[in-house]
């Protein structure tokens, strides 16, 4: 692996000594569809690893944990060979920039140079290429998932919930995070931020009830892969998995009309086209964060028949949870036109754990965005969700043989 200044290409690395508190203060895209340059200004040099991935075509920049002081809408649009880019915390002490390209590219140049005021400029020069030359990308050999991170849930020093306590285990899953911002609101509000705030409110409300062991898949602004979220739930022997999200629609003609909360459950067949598109978008989270996307193994034969018996019971419990959540949510906030839907969400594919995905509202709607940004509204909704979860377990206890 050849070193170029402080950058490692393909996987190539820019390696410069750095101190704590490195800040990215600017980013820019210039050029056309023949050659495009992406640049970032950092307060000082860091080690940067650069590699590419296909399906879709992306260029990935990995570096130590840095602070991004960029406009909220930075990266939402592109130029030349770059369609967009994202940035944020990818794992503990690791930041990532994911650059989406409109076609295959080659990295013609990658360098770090001195900038005014003691800063450092990182420059990538991308050149148009072809699919055969690009292949699967220089990072294709990397695995698609990482171990569950130490700072998930209640912290590295907290014991895992155990069924020996006799209390149900509830996993709260704030969607997106870190390099995956999720939807962007009409006033540049990130989905990852409002759902984390709502999750922390729900955590506090459930803790007040003192009848559940409650854990979070993430408690900070960090990316967590879909596989890691599933493994986290499985390893905690979760009795209920609640994933929190906030939707957005791109068609501005309907943003004033489409709003309200929706509760989704798992189904191989989507309840409608909107639910199918929603699942497709949420299932792309790993690709958005710059992970290689592996084809899922299909279940079949005898194994499929055996687990189907468990899935049916889990599906029934998931629908019970959905009914309870919708019943309580309508007392606290507006619901969408069709508040109960189903689709093939990967994060809900938990054979033995009832699971629901709650879209708290539409960030593309100004009224919903305002509510989602309100601490008092989030607390009110968290109270409703906590009451619904409690009622759901009351019913399960009453029905237990």
Secondary structure, 3 states (H helix, E strand, C coil): CCEECCEEECCEEECCCCCCCCEEEEEEEEECCCEEEEEEEECCCCCEEEEEECCCCEEEEEEECCEECCCCCCCCCCECCEEEEEEEEEECCEEEEEEEECCCEEEEEEEEEECHHHCEEEEEEEEECCHHHHCCCCCCCCCCCCCCCCCCCCCCCCCCCCHHHCCEEEEEEECCECCECCCECCCCCEHHHHHHHHHHHHHHHHHHHCCEEEEECCCCCCCCCHHHHHHHHHHCCCCEEEEEEEECCCCCCCCCCCCCEEEEEECCCCCCHHHHHHHHHHCCHHHHCCCCCCCCCCCCHHHHHHHHHHHHHHHHHHHHHHHHHHHHHCCCCCEEEEEEEEECCHHHCCCCCCEEEEEEEECCCHHHHHHHCCHHHHHHHHHHHHHHHHHHHHHHHHHCC
